[in-house]
Amino acid sequence: MSAGSYDEFGLLHENAAEAGLPFDPTRPPRVSRSAVRAPSGHTISALAWGEGAAELVLLHGGGQNAHTWDTVALALDRPLVAIDLPGHGHSDWRPDKRYRPQEMAEDVAFAIEHLAPEATTLAGMSLGGLTALAALAERGELAERLALVDITPGVNAQKAEPILSFLDGPEVFASFDEILERTMAFNPTRSRSSLRRGVLHNAREREDGTWVWRYDLPTGERLDDLEHRFADLWDAVSALSCPLLLVQGGLSSVVDDDDVAELQRRKPGTDVIVVEDAGHSVQGDRPLELARILAAFHEGHHEGHTPAT
């Protein structure tokens, strides 16, 4: 496996084939990389899909990058922007390693305003969802609708234990196969081919042949105090003036019944959809179902409390 052979837009035909979506190699999807320099001085990178003004903005989870949405973007087939959070993908790493949602929100809001000023729907998975909440708390005009994918401010270390265990792994891997095998061990519901693509997008080969992740993490922290880091974002939920949707992975432990109850107490009328057979990364396990849900939400259709089958 050679890092030099990697083409970040050269794998989309695999996404389409695995999901059963049409793909014409003579007319591949229009997708390109864009970037803005935020007021903090850091560059925020993103993938711009389709022609015309973006309608949706997608924010990935911790330890991921904008390519996690590739199959969802192909299925949605409409203009959108998928942003690399600070310290992830092709966005700048922060020297101070401060990646709390509340600390990333300003840079992310700036990127949305400049890369997707006409977007009306904001969807954030996990850390991206909490960052979206923090951004909307400061700038409510950023979106007319918010979809949270398998996350609430009630997440804690116990609920997120499988994710934290994965992120707490080695920083350097001897080979591509080694980093892929570890990824497969933590994602038993996913195909080897999909995880291979994910690792290619989310890791890079160094000159000595070893592999490292393409994301940064706070030094010496395992984020065991998640509930203290995110608890104030419940107030952001209470302050939301736009419609809210929670998409929950049926196999995930990250959101529990108490979280759903608190979300609906804080924001009455919140729609909740459970996607069966999906873990925490709903966009990876059930991308077509998630695309259908997001399209309906974007178009103003509501189907809350209905399990997706």
Steps between C-alpha positions, in 0.01 A plus 500: 500500500650831393385838620590636158225294337225658707244712313238631740240519222602178330304267729149635454412226253556253785262692727237498228543130416480390863183703557340406167502858376543593131846618400610615157882511482478727197306753708620461858339700780611860525693523825801712585700610799459853631653683793470822698729663753298565815553803726698273735762473225428132441395360164171310484473258210183356349355300213257686275254268324282579199433814303345816634463626855530237772168402660641296789810498719630174646735475802675172582585342835821494700781304335324518163506740204268637231532185286292309755201662324595391144229239453240722665602786269473275193153388609379852581612618155463868581744784572655473845819566694667246729747670734817360657486603866808673642774244559342253257539411134664785312414772753781646708603342825499734797826547692305527826306179418172653613222314320196540721188578294470836670857584393458384140163665445626840387727359230230260380238778492738715295549214253125450467442869440761511224465159337126441537332836569165388357485158668191449712565158655789420733569137589765397750605154610648446848765771563373678188150508645618657823707750302190586297309560823774728629512691171124550491504619860720788385353554152146375474474624143748238375226246428124458490514134608738291708542122482705329771630157402534269804603766747366719781678707766426209735783289359750377758804271513294190579264550205785584265737229626542316165586827325743609770668159495561530128631856524722396792695260277849524347605823333733330249444179301767293326291448187172580330375148575565554871297819517224339292482191722457714811226699330320180399517365854307802627247507212360146467188618315697651210649338191876477454478702178314788665744510790795487260363813331446661836858439611638630170307821557581520870868400519823579322824319430822656627833493320620206711200288392311524827141627515342761726148636534400819322348647816631660816395427856557686828834386644473268797120517515257216447202733538376312807327816621267523200193582706678804647631611163163494329238554773462871427387413147164394644436872532577532129227244433256703709587814305446348156236678297517264201353151453714223649536139390685223682605201290597219734700187416299201618817308593676794663540565873588868460142629540270345760135546594582763762684704237204483263264605779722795597536604137122506457453677833747768398368524145134392482404368161840346431470219247677173582571228245673175591691336216500130572817299427712816519769570756634839600615588147160484336645657185733201462262221600181619332593788266200469268257502792671801652494681164127435472441631852709812445334572164155478657604720792658753266179516299293559812347155537485360852486137602612507862484204734481263205770230492670489161495152347 
